[in-house]
Amino acid sequence: MIYESNSAQETFDFGAELGRKAVPGQIICLDGDLGTGKTVLTKGIAAGLGIDEPVVSPTFTIVQIYEQGRLPLYHFDVYRIDDPDEMEEIGYREYFYGSGLTIIEWSELIADILPKDAMRIKIYKDPAKGFDYRRIEY
């Protein structure tokens, strides 16, 4: 499926809808170039879960945990992971197969360890359609 967003707010709103529909144990993989809106989408998902604390990309900490919403949110940014085996050290299975929602930015870097049923979302920019335009494929 394809969703076309023309603003950060529309990307956030799309994420909020995903958050409202999220179920325990779900994994959402987000891929796209730098600045495509992966974190904006994640902020929307968090809002849809009822999380109102600030959501930031955990680039340096790899995982950020939010427990305030109707489901725990495990937000991974694996941009700095050089080898999928590093995820073992983090204890990724506890999150991937737990009772919360797991979001993984840059998931293509750890594709070998992702469950087959993970939801995959790819975000693209198209400058010809405007600076804020995003094509979200899921």
C-alpha positions, 0 to 999 in steps of 0.5 A: 500500500502507499500513503502520500504525505505532503507535510510532517503533520500528515506523516505524524497523523499516519503514524498516530493511526498505526499506533492506535491499531498496534497490537502487542508483539508487533514490529514495525520496520522503518527504512529510508534515507536521512531526513525522510521522516522516520522519527516523525512517523515514530512520534505519531505512532507513540501519540497513537499509543497514548504516549505524550512524553518527548520521543527522540531517535535513540541513535546513540543509545540504540533503544529507547523504552516508553512505558506510558502508553497502552502498550510499551514502545521499544524504539530502536535506531540501529544506524550505528550497528555494524553487525546484526550480532551486536543486537544479541548484546542488547537483548533484542529478543526480549523486545521483539518477542515481548508484549509491546510494540517495537519500532526499528529505524534503519531495519535493513541493517539487521534484516537477517534477524527480523521476524518474517511477519514484521511490518515493513515501511519504506519512506521516500522523498521526491523533491519534484513533488515538494520539500515536504512530500513523502511517499510511504510504502507499507 
